[in-house]
């Protein structure tokens, strides 16, 4: 199964919330029962350190719905850049069994009013 590509715009110091429906190659919702979800943002894929890590919340496991929330306190110090991110799912019984499910650009825009 190939990862969905979704570009995410974010403004420094702002609350960010998005709900994503994860689908398989046939357009059907992915069943996330028995899985955990995690993600990271980096300047480049080859970077060792993440700009930010996040834990998407599974809202509806059988419907493939996840929420990604980033608080203003976590986004206010991010650099203005076009970074990259991915989200992976892993079996709760085997965290080494990982599959990339979403990836894309993470567009960090400057905050104007502080």
Backbone torsions as a table, in degrees:
resi	resn	phi	psi	omega
1	UNK	NA	132.0	-179.9
2	UNK	-90.0	149.5	-179.1
3	UNK	-71.6	140.1	174.1
4	UNK	-70.4	145.7	177.8
5	UNK	-106.9	117.8	178.8
6	UNK	-135.2	119.0	175.6
7	UNK	-84.4	136.1	-174.9
8	UNK	-117.9	118.7	172.6
9	UNK	-91.3	139.4	179.9
10	UNK	-140.5	139.7	175.1
11	UNK	-105.9	131.1	178.9
12	UNK	-48.7	138.8	174.4
13	UNK	73.2	8.3	-179.5
14	UNK	-108.7	152.3	172.2
15	UNK	-71.9	132.1	178.2
16	UNK	-120.3	127.7	177.1
17	UNK	-140.7	133.5	176.3
18	UNK	-147.1	143.7	174.3
19	UNK	-110.8	130.0	-177.8
20	UNK	-122.5	135.6	171.9
21	UNK	-99.7	115.4	-180.0
22	UNK	-85.0	129.9	-178.8
23	UNK	-123.0	159.2	176.4
24	UNK	-88.4	-173.9	-177.5
25	UNK	-64.8	-14.6	179.5
26	UNK	-100.5	2.0	179.7
27	UNK	87.0	3.7	178.0
28	UNK	-86.8	148.9	179.2
29	UNK	-60.0	138.0	174.3
30	UNK	-73.6	136.7	175.7
31	UNK	-86.4	116.0	-177.3
32	UNK	-99.4	12.2	178.4
33	UNK	-60.7	127.6	179.1
34	UNK	84.5	8.0	-178.6
35	UNK	-116.4	153.9	167.2
36	UNK	-109.0	161.8	-178.0
37	UNK	-130.2	139.8	175.6
38	UNK	-149.7	159.2	-179.2
39	UNK	-153.7	165.7	179.3
40	UNK	-150.5	153.1	175.2
41	UNK	-117.0	132.7	177.6
42	UNK	-133.4	158.2	173.8
43	UNK	-62.3	-44.0	179.1
44	UNK	-139.2	153.4	178.6
45	UNK	-56.5	-33.0	-175.8
46	UNK	-79.7	-8.5	179.9
47	UNK	-64.8	143.2	176.9
48	UNK	-79.3	-38.1	-175.8
49	UNK	-100.4	140.9	178.2
50	UNK	-86.6	147.1	171.0
51	UNK	-69.8	-38.0	179.0
52	UNK	-158.1	143.9	171.4
53	UNK	-115.1	151.7	179.7
54	UNK	-146.4	159.1	179.8
55	UNK	-121.5	97.9	176.0
56	UNK	-59.4	149.7	-179.1
57	UNK	-100.4	129.2	175.5
58	UNK	-79.2	113.6	-178.1
59	UNK	-87.6	-41.7	-179.4
60	UNK	-142.2	99.9	-174.4
61	UNK	-60.6	-47.4	-177.1
62	UNK	-74.5	-22.5	178.4
63	UNK	-92.0	-2.2	177.8
64	UNK	70.7	22.4	-177.4
65	UNK	-91.5	128.5	174.1
66	UNK	-129.6	149.6	173.2
67	UNK	-110.7	137.1	173.4
68	UNK	-115.6	118.4	179.6
69	UNK	-122.4	131.7	174.6
70	UNK	-128.1	121.2	-177.8
71	UNK	-74.6	153.7	178.2
72	UNK	-54.9	-38.5	-179.4
73	UNK	-63.8	-27.2	178.8
74	UNK	-84.5	-23.4	-176.1
75	UNK	-98.8	-16.0	-172.1
76	UNK	-67.2	-25.5	-178.8
77	UNK	-102.1	3.8	178.3
78	UNK	-67.4	143.1	178.4
79	UNK	-73.8	149.7	173.9
80	UNK	-72.2	116.3	-175.5
81	UNK	-168.5	170.6	169.1
82	UNK	-106.2	97.7	-177.1
83	UNK	-97.5	-175.9	176.8
84	UNK	-126.1	156.1	177.8
85	UNK	-147.1	162.9	166.6
86	UNK	-149.9	159.7	176.8
87	UNK	-126.8	136.6	-180.0
88	UNK	-128.1	153.7	173.3
89	UNK	-110.5	150.2	-179.8
90	UNK	-142.9	147.7	177.5
91	UNK	-67.2	131.4	177.9
92	UNK	-61.8	-28.7	179.1
93	UNK	-84.3	-9.2	-177.8
94	UNK	-157.5	85.3	-175.1
95	UNK	-65.1	-10.6	177.2
96	UNK	-82.6	-15.6	179.0
97	UNK	-88.0	93.9	-169.4
98	UNK	-117.5	143.4	174.8
99	UNK	-135.9	128.0	175.2
100	UNK	-71.3	129.7	-176.6
101	UNK	-118.8	-25.2	177.4
102	UNK	-143.2	143.0	176.1
103	UNK	-153.3	166.6	176.5
104	UNK	160.9	-166.2	177.3
105	UNK	-87.3	146.5	176.6
106	UNK	-119.6	100.8	-171.4
107	UNK	-93.2	106.2	-177.2
108	UNK	-96.2	113.6	-178.6
109	UNK	-97.6	151.6	-178.8
110	UNK	-73.6	149.2	172.8
111	UNK	-83.6	134.0	-178.7
112	UNK	-94.5	-52.2	-178.2
113	UNK	-99.4	125.7	179.2
114	UNK	-117.5	NA	NA
